[in-house]
């Protein structure tokens, strides 16, 4: 017996030794690669005279970059090809690059090559477009080239002086839509009983669990703001392209009959169709387009002088430099769903985000706070917790301005309503003032398999369990609580916006509005950008000179070092595992719509959340 135990101990020691050896070997290998990468980054970037700023995004344009995380980087590398690794580009850094390039004597123009741009919100694309228009005023040219243009890519490309498409390419403009998966029949088959509690005719988060199709009320409300966004898109394209081509509204949004007719006229050639209707200026391969640019710039070298976005960014100063002045405006980003407790930067935690506001409150140099909100909402409890902290800032005579990004709806609007001043973009999705709760019972499913729940308790409330049928009287009590939450939401907005409860209720009921509508209904004060919000904060605080101070959650030195080390070095891993894109895309749609149910953690089960408020 002892011999057997000794044998097993020896095997375990060998396994443990091997494991540690492998881990240490990988660590030192990654460390070596990291040091090598640092040496590369330390090399001076030289920009040649007459260079083009090459905006060659490969990923997503975002409000704030997601904090580096080794686990997600590892997963991304293992399940993605080299060409599909998703990067993030922070919008204010993109705008900074274009603004600097406008006055940089070594930059002669911009080359937009947007094939790799995966996603960007409408307001981000239009902010970049505005910066490009200002860049062109300096007399420098902007050219867009691509094998194909998606809808978002084309919106940005339309700001160029010339839009070039491959002779084998296409421009795909599908319009905006809200299509969701509905699970009622599946739940019925699984004998799962969803119990829904809500207030708001248009509060449609729960519909997929109670019906097999979208309600007429939801269709009407969604169609309203979708049409507004699509009209904004069409108007933007026509305004940018009217001086160069014969583009019309029909070019961008034809009926199927009109599309078929024009497509036949082009002989079924998608690229020629895009040229005929004025979507693009010329059909050229990439090599032909590069040759044309070399001739325009009178380049005699074999290669066009291009400086990539990432390289150019490294030559720029810090975006916000704090000179330790006595007057500062704090900028705090609120991105993601609103959840109770402490959350990472990918979500807004009621406790963790309140701590950021407390930091601004306790800093005597901070005279005003700009909260940049990009959130569809979430926990009503956490939203109120954050609102109370905003009220504390105002009580301390610190001005608060809410700047809305692509979405600031439901709980996101709950937070914004407390600000002294609210600024939204025309395409911001906001409002969605409503409350819901949901509870599911699996007693029927368990009974089907011969499993039953029975016992005794000290009160009737002790019967509440997902394995038991919901008592009708308890359901009534929960609904009363939800209705109370809705009244609280109305009261919060009425107080923040100086409106009556009745006035708020008319534009509430869970209905989503664009920034344009919200301005009309006095839900926001102004249409504008983040820069406009900072300017407004300075005016409210009567500041002529000020620094902008970013307040964000700080990683520990150890976590920051390890994440940087591992995320930079992870690129050495082989791309040996390739995922099926169609499967991944389908799975992601289901996961995205249902994952929030596992994240929701409001202590009272009350949620102010807008599930449709994601349009790209």
C-alpha positions in Angstrom: 0.0 0.0 0.0 2.8 2.4 0.9 4.5 1.6 -2.4 1.3 2.5 -4.3 1.0 5.7 -2.3 4.6 6.6 -3.0 4.1 5.9 -6.7 1.1 8.2 -6.8 3.0 10.9 -4.9 5.8 10.6 -7.3 3.4 10.9 -10.3 1.7 14.0 -8.7 5.1 15.6 -8.0 6.1 15.0 -11.6 2.8 16.5 -12.9 3.2 19.5 -10.6 6.8 20.0 -11.7 5.9 19.8 -15.3 3.0 22.2 -14.8 5.2 24.8 -13.1 7.9 24.3 -15.7 5.4 25.0 -18.5 3.8 28.0 -16.8 7.2 29.5 -16.0 8.4 28.9 -19.6 5.3 30.6 -21.0 5.7 33.5 -18.6 9.3 34.2 -19.4 8.5 33.8 -23.1 5.7 36.3 -22.9 8.0 38.6 -20.8 10.6 38.5 -23.6 8.0 39.3 -26.2 6.7 42.1 -24.1 10.2 43.6 -23.7 10.7 43.2 -27.4 7.4 45.0 -28.1 8.3 47.8 -25.8 11.6 48.3 -27.7 9.7 48.5 -30.9 7.2 51.0 -29.5 10.2 53.1 -28.3 11.5 53.5 -31.8 10.9 57.1 -33.0 8.1 57.4 -35.6 9.3 59.5 -38.5 6.6 61.2 -40.6 7.7 62.1 -44.2 6.7 65.3 -45.8 3.5 65.0 -47.8 2.2 61.9 -45.9 -1.4 60.9 -45.8 -3.0 60.1 -42.5 -4.2 56.5 -43.1 -7.4 56.0 -41.1 -7.4 52.2 -41.4 -9.5 51.1 -38.5 -9.8 47.4 -37.7 -12.4 47.1 -35.0 -14.9 49.3 -33.1 -15.0 53.0 -32.4 -16.1 53.4 -28.8 -16.7 56.0 -26.1 -14.0 54.4 -23.9 -11.7 51.5 -24.4 -12.4 48.4 -22.5 -9.8 47.8 -19.8 -7.2 45.3 -21.0 -8.0 41.8 -19.7 -5.8 38.8 -20.4 -8.6 36.3 -20.4 -10.6 38.1 -23.0 -7.5 38.8 -25.1 -6.6 35.1 -25.0 -10.1 34.1 -26.1 -10.1 36.7 -28.8 -6.8 35.5 -30.2 -7.7 31.8 -30.0 -11.1 32.2 -31.7 -10.3 34.8 -34.3 -8.1 34.9 -37.4 -5.4 37.5 -37.7 -7.6 39.7 -39.9 -10.6 39.6 -37.5 -8.9 40.6 -34.2 -11.2 43.4 -32.9 -9.5 46.5 -31.7 -11.0 49.5 -30.1 -10.5 53.2 -31.0 -11.6 55.8 -28.5 -13.7 58.5 -30.2 -12.0 61.5 -28.6 -8.6 60.2 -29.7 -9.8 59.7 -33.3 -11.0 63.3 -33.3 -7.8 64.5 -31.8 -5.8 62.8 -34.6 -7.8 64.5 -37.3 -7.7 67.9 -35.6 -3.9 67.7 -35.3 -3.4 66.5 -38.8 -5.4 69.5 -40.1 -2.6 71.8 -38.9 0.3 69.4 -39.4 2.5 70.6 -42.3 3.7 67.1 -43.0 0.2 65.7 -43.5 -1.1 66.5 -47.0 -4.4 64.6 -46.7 -6.4 61.7 -45.3 -6.9 58.2 -46.8 -10.0 56.5 -45.4 -9.7 52.7 -45.8 -12.6 51.5 -43.8 -12.9 47.8 -44.8 -12.0 46.8 -41.2 -14.3 49.2 -39.4 -16.6 46.8 -37.6 -19.0 49.1 -35.7 -19.5 52.7 -34.6 -22.5 54.5 -33.4 -24.2 57.1 -35.7 -23.2 60.0 -33.5 -19.5 58.9 -33.5 -19.5 58.6 -37.3 -21.0 62.1 -37.6 -18.5 63.5 -35.1 -15.7 62.1 -37.2 -17.3 63.4 -40.3 -17.6 66.9 -38.8 -13.8 66.8 -38.0 -13.1 65.6 -41.6 -15.1 68.6 -43.0 -13.1 71.0 -40.9 -9.9 69.2 -42.0 -10.9 69.8 -45.7 -11.2 73.5 -45.0 -7.4 73.6 -44.7 -7.2 72.7 -48.4 -6.2 69.1 -47.8 -7.9 66.3 -49.6 -9.7 63.3 -48.3 -10.1 60.0 -50.3 -12.0 56.9 -49.3 -11.3 53.5 -50.9 -12.7 50.1 -50.2 -13.5 46.8 -51.8 -17.0 47.0 -50.2 -18.8 49.5 -48.0 -21.2 48.6 -45.2 -23.8 51.1 -44.1 -21.7 52.6 -41.3 -18.5 52.6 -43.4 -20.3 54.4 -46.2 -21.7 57.1 -43.9 -18.1 58.0 -42.9 -16.8 57.6 -46.5 -19.4 60.1 -47.8 -17.4 62.9 -46.1 -14.5 62.3 -48.4 -13.8 64.4 -51.5 -13.7 61.2 -53.6 -15.3 57.8 -52.8 -13.7 54.9 -54.7 -15.0 51.4 -54.9 -13.5 48.2 -56.3 -14.9 47.2 -59.7 -16.0 43.9 -58.0 -17.4 45.6 -54.9 -20.7 46.8 -53.6 -22.3 49.4 -51.2 -24.8 47.7 -48.9 -27.3 50.2 -47.4 -30.1 48.2 -45.6 -31.6 50.9 -43.3 -32.2 50.6 -39.6 -34.3 48.0 -37.9 -35.3 46.4 -34.6 -35.8 42.7 -34.8 -35.8 40.6 -31.7 -36.1 36.9 -30.8 -39.3 35.8 -29.1 -39.3 32.9 -26.7 -42.9 32.4 -25.6 -43.6 29.2 -27.4 -40.2 27.8 -26.3 -41.0 28.7 -22.7 -44.5 27.1 -23.1 -42.9 23.9 -24.4 -40.5 23.9 -21.5 -43.4 24.5 -19.1 -41.7 27.7 -17.8 -44.2 30.4 -16.6 -42.9 34.0 -16.9 -44.6 36.4 -14.5 -44.3 39.9 -15.9 -44.8 43.2 -14.0 -44.5 46.5 -15.8 -45.7 50.0 -16.1 -45.5 51.7 -19.5 -47.4 50.9 -22.7 -44.2 50.9 -24.6 -42.0 49.2 -22.1 -41.3 46.2 -24.3 -38.3 44.4 -22.7 -40.5 41.6 -21.4 -42.4 41.0 -24.7 -40.1 38.3 -26.0 -40.9 36.2 -23.0 -44.7 36.7 -23.1 -45.4 36.7 -26.9 -44.2 35.3 -30.2 -44.2 38.7 -32.0 -43.8 42.4 -31.4 -46.8 44.3 -30.1 -48.4 46.9 -32.3 -47.6 49.6 -29.7 -44.0 48.7 -29.9 -44.0 48.6 -33.7 -45.5 52.1 -33.8 -43.0 53.5 -31.3 -40.0 51.8 -32.8 -40.9 52.8 -36.3 -41.1 56.4 -35.2 -37.5 56.8 -34.0 -36.1 54.4 -36.7 -37.5 56.6 -39.4 -36.0 59.6 -37.8 -32.5 58.0 -37.7 -32.8 56.8 -41.3 -33.9 60.3 -42.5 -30.9 61.7 -40.7 -28.7 59.2 -42.4 -30.1 60.0 -45.9 -30.0 63.8 -45.3 -26.3 63.5 -44.2 -25.3 61.5 -47.3 -27.1 63.8 -49.7 -25.6 66.9 -48.1 -22.1 65.5 -48.3 -22.4 64.1 -51.9 -24.7 66.6 -53.7 -21.8 68.6 -55.2 -20.0 65.6 -56.7 -22.7 63.2 -58.0 -26.3 62.9 -59.0 -27.3 61.2 -55.7 -30.9 61.3 -54.6 -32.9 59.8 -51.7 -33.9 57.0 -54.1 -30.1 56.2 -54.5 -29.8 55.5 -50.8 -33.2 54.1 -49.9 -34.9 52.6 -53.0 -37.9 50.4 -53.0 -37.3 46.8 -54.2 -38.9 47.7 -57.5 -36.6 50.7 -58.0 -33.6 48.7 -56.9 -34.4 45.9 -59.3 -34.9 48.3 -62.2 -31.6 50.1 -61.6 -29.8 46.8 -60.9 -31.0 45.4 -64.3 -29.8 48.6 -66.0 -26.3 47.9 -64.5 -26.4 44.4 -65.8 -26.5 43.0 -62.3 -23.1 44.5 -61.5 -23.2 45.8 -57.9 -20.3 48.2 -58.3 -21.6 49.7 -61.6 -25.0 50.1 -59.9 -23.4 52.1 -57.1 -21.6 54.3 -59.7 -24.8 54.8 -61.7 -26.9 56.0 -58.8 -24.2 58.4 -57.5 -23.1 56.5 -54.3 -19.5 56.5 -55.4 -17.3 58.6 -57.7 -15.2 56.0 -59.5 -14.5 52.3 -59.8 -10.8 51.4 -59.2 -8.8 48.6 -57.7 -6.8 49.5 -54.6 -3.6 49.5 -56.6 -5.2 51.8 -59.2 -6.5 54.1 -56.5 -3.0 54.3 -54.8 -1.4 55.1 -58.2 -4.0 57.9 -58.7 -3.2 59.3 -55.3 0.6 59.2 -56.1 0.0 61.2 -59.2 -2.2 63.8 -57.5 0.4 64.2 -54.8 3.2 64.2 -57.4 4.9 61.4 -55.6 8.0 60.1 -57.4 8.8 57.3 -55.0 7.5 53.7 -55.5 5.4 53.8 -52.4 2.8 56.3 -51.2 3.8 57.9 -47.9 1.2 56.7 -45.4 1.2 57.1 -41.7 -1.2 54.8 -39.9 -3.7 56.0 -37.3 -2.0 54.0 -34.5 1.4 55.4 -35.4 0.2 59.0 -35.7 -1.5 58.7 -32.3 1.8 57.8 -30.7 3.2 61.2 -31.8 0.4 63.2 -30.2 0.4 64.7 -26.7 -1.9 63.4 -24.0 -5.5 64.1 -24.8 -6.3 65.8 -21.5 -3.3 67.3 -19.6 -4.0 68.4 -16.1 -1.7 71.2 -15.0 -2.8 71.1 -11.4 -4.7 74.3 -11.7 -7.2 75.4 -9.1 -10.2 75.2 -11.5 -10.9 71.8 -13.0 -13.8 70.2 -14.8 -14.1 66.5 -14.1 -15.1 64.2 -17.0 -16.6 60.9 -15.9 -17.7 58.2 -18.4 -20.8 56.1 -17.6 -20.8 53.2 -20.1 -22.8 50.0 -20.1 -25.7 48.6 -18.2 -26.5 49.9 -14.8 -26.1 47.3 -12.1 -26.1 47.3 -8.3 -22.9 47.1 -6.3 -19.3 47.4 -7.6 -18.8 46.7 -11.3 -15.9 46.7 -13.7 -15.6 49.5 -16.3 -17.8 47.5 -18.8 -20.8 48.3 -16.6 -22.0 51.1 -14.4 -22.1 50.0 -10.8 -24.3 51.8 -8.3 -21.6 51.7 -5.7 -18.5 51.9 -7.8 -19.8 54.7 -10.0 -21.0 56.7 -6.9 -17.4 56.5 -5.6 -16.2 58.2 -8.8 -18.7 61.0 -8.2 -17.6 61.2 -4.6 -14.0 61.7 -5.7 -15.2 64.7 -7.7 -17.2 65.9 -4.7 -14.2 65.8 -2.3 -11.8 67.5 -4.8 -11.9 71.2 -4.1 -10.3 71.9 -7.4 -13.2 70.4 -9.3 -15.8 73.1 -10.0 -18.0 71.2 -12.4 -18.6 67.7 -13.6 -19.5 66.3 -17.0 -21.0 62.9 -17.0 -20.8 61.2 -20.4 -23.6 58.7 -20.5 -23.8 55.8 -22.9 -26.2 53.4 -21.3 -29.6 51.7 -21.9 -30.2 51.6 -18.2 -30.7 48.7 -15.8 -31.2 48.6 -12.0 -33.6 51.3 -10.7 -32.0 51.0 -7.3 -28.5 51.7 -8.7 -29.8 54.5 -10.9 -31.3 56.3 -7.9 -28.1 55.6 -5.8 -26.1 57.4 -8.5 -28.7 60.2 -8.8 -28.4 60.9 -5.1 -24.7 61.4 -5.5 -25.3 63.9 -8.4 -27.7 65.8 -6.1 -24.9 65.9 -3.5 -22.6 67.4 -6.1 -25.2 70.1 -6.9 -25.7 70.8 -3.2 -22.0 71.4 -2.9 -22.4 74.1 -5.7 -20.6 72.0 -8.3 -22.3 72.2 -11.6 -23.2 69.0 -13.4 -23.8 68.5 -17.1 -25.0 65.3 -18.6 -23.6 64.5 -22.1 -25.5 61.8 -23.9 -23.8 59.5 -26.3 -25.5 57.1 -28.6 -28.0 56.0 -25.9 -29.0 57.4 -22.5 -32.4 55.7 -21.9 -34.4 54.3 -19.0 -31.9 54.2 -16.1 -29.5 56.2 -18.2 -32.0 59.0 -18.4 -32.9 58.5 -14.7 -29.3 59.5 -14.0 -29.2 62.3 -16.5 -32.4 64.0 -15.3 -30.7 65.2 -12.1 -28.1 67.3 -14.0 -28.1 71.1 -14.2 -27.9 70.8 -18.0 -28.5 67.9 -20.5 -27.0 67.8 -24.0 -27.8 65.0 -26.5 -26.9 64.4 -30.1 -29.8 64.4 -32.7 -29.4 60.7 -33.0 -29.2 59.9 -29.3 -31.8 57.4 -28.1 -33.2 58.5 -24.8 -36.4 58.6 -22.7 -37.8 55.0 -22.2 -39.2 56.2 -18.9 -40.8 53.1 -17.5 -40.3 50.2 -15.0 -40.6 46.4 -15.2 -39.9 43.3 -13.2 -40.0 39.6 -14.2 -40.2 36.3 -12.3 -40.3 32.8 -13.8 -41.7 29.7 -12.3 -40.6 26.2 -13.3 -43.1 24.2 -11.2 -44.9 22.8 -14.2 -41.7 21.6 -15.8 -40.6 19.9 -12.6 -44.1 18.3 -12.2 -43.7 16.9 -15.7 -40.7 14.9 -14.5 -42.5 13.9 -11.3 -40.7 16.4 -9.1 -42.9 18.4 -6.6 -42.3 21.1 -4.1 -44.0 21.0 -0.7 -43.4 21.9 2.9 -44.2 24.5 5.5 -43.1 28.1 6.3 -43.6 30.8 8.9 -45.4 33.1 6.6 -47.1 33.2 3.2 -44.1 35.1 1.8 -41.9 32.1 2.4 -43.6 30.3 -0.5 -41.9 32.5 -3.1 -39.7 30.2 -5.1 -39.0 29.5 -8.8 -39.9 25.9 -8.1 -43.4 26.8 -6.9 -46.4 28.5 -8.6 -46.6 32.2 -7.9 -49.4 33.1 -5.5 -51.9 35.5 -7.3 -52.0 37.9 -4.3 -48.2 38.0 -4.2 -48.2 38.8 -7.9 -50.6 41.8 -7.1 -48.2 43.0 -4.4 -45.3 42.9 -6.8 -47.2 44.8 -9.4 -48.1 47.5 -6.8 -44.3 47.8 -6.1 -43.6 48.2 -9.8 -46.2 50.9 -10.2 -44.7 52.7 -7.2 -41.3 52.5 -8.9 -42.9 54.1 -12.0 -44.3 56.9 -10.0 -40.9 57.5 -8.4 -39.4 57.6 -11.9 -41.9 60.2 -13.0 -41.2 62.2 -9.8 -37.5 62.1 -10.4 -37.8 63.4 -14.0 -40.4 66.0 -12.9 -38.1 67.4 -10.2 -35.0 67.3 -12.4 -36.6 68.9 -15.5 -39.0 71.3 -13.7 -42.1 69.6 -15.2 -45.3 68.3 -13.7 -46.0 64.6 -13.2 -48.7 64.7 -15.9 -46.3 66.3 -18.4 -43.7 63.7 -17.8 -46.2 60.8 -18.0 -47.3 62.0 -21.5 -43.8 61.4 -22.9 -43.0 58.4 -20.6 -44.8 55.0 -20.7 -41.5 53.5 -21.7 -41.4 55.2 -25.1 -38.0 55.8 -26.8 -37.2 59.2 -28.3 -34.4 60.6 -30.4 -32.4 63.6 -29.2 -34.5 65.8 -31.5 -37.8 64.7 -29.9 -36.3 64.9 -26.4 -35.4 68.5 -27.0 -38.9 69.2 -28.2 -40.4 67.6 -25.0 -37.9 69.4 -22.7 -36.3 66.1 -21.7 -32.9 67.6 -22.8 -31.7 71.2 -23.0 -29.5 71.3 -26.0 -28.3 69.3 -29.0 -24.6 69.0 -29.2 -21.4 67.1 -28.6 -19.2 66.2 -25.7 -17.1 69.4 -26.4 -20.3 71.4 -26.2 -21.0 69.8 -22.8 -17.6 70.7 -21.5 -18.1 74.3 -22.7 -21.6 74.4 -21.0 -20.1 73.1 -17.8 -17.4 75.9 -17.9 -20.1 78.5 -18.5 -22.3 77.3 -15.7 -19.3 77.3 -13.3 -18.1 80.7 -14.7 -14.7 79.3 -15.6 -12.5 81.0 -18.1 -9.4 78.9 -17.7 -9.7 75.3 -16.6 -8.2 71.8 -16.8 -10.1 68.7 -17.7 -9.6 65.9 -15.3 -10.6 62.4 -16.1 -11.9 60.5 -13.1 -12.1 56.7 -13.7 -11.6 53.5 -11.8 -7.9 52.8 -11.3 -6.4 49.3 -11.7 -3.9 48.3 -9.1 -0.3 48.6 -10.2 0.0 44.8 -10.2 -3.1 44.2 -12.3 -2.2 46.9 -14.7 1.3 45.5 -15.2 0.1 41.9 -15.7 -2.7 42.9 -18.0 -0.4 45.0 -20.2 2.3 42.3 -20.2 0.0 39.5 -21.1 -2.2 41.3 -23.6 0.8 42.6 -25.6 2.6 39.2 -25.5 -0.5 37.1 -26.3 0.0 37.7 -30.0 2.7 35.0 -30.1 0.0 32.3 -29.7 -0.8 30.3 -32.8 -4.1 31.0 -34.6 -4.9 27.3 -34.4 -8.6 27.4 -33.5 -10.9 29.0 -36.0 -14.6 29.5 -35.1 -17.5 29.2 -37.5 -18.6 32.8 -38.0 -22.2 32.0 -38.8 -22.6 29.9 -35.7 -20.8 32.5 -33.6 -23.0 35.3 -35.0 -26.2 33.4 -34.3 -25.1 32.4 -30.8 -24.1 36.0 -30.0 -27.6 37.3 -30.9 -29.2 34.9 -28.5 -26.6 35.5 -25.8 -26.8 39.3 -26.2 -30.6 39.3 -25.7 -30.7 36.9 -22.8 -27.4 37.6 -21.0 -28.8 40.6 -19.3 -31.2 38.4 -17.3 -28.2 36.9 -15.6 -26.6 40.3 -14.9 -29.7 42.0 -13.4 -29.2 42.3 -9.7 -31.5 45.0 -8.4 -32.3 44.2 -4.8 -36.0 45.0 -5.3 -36.2 43.5 -8.8 -37.1 46.8 -10.4 -35.5 47.7 -13.8 -35.4 50.7 -16.0 -33.9 49.3 -19.2 -34.2 49.8 -22.9 -33.3 46.6 -24.9 -33.9 48.2 -28.4 -31.5 51.1 -27.9 -28.6 49.6 -29.9 -28.5 50.9 -33.5 -25.3 51.1 -35.6 
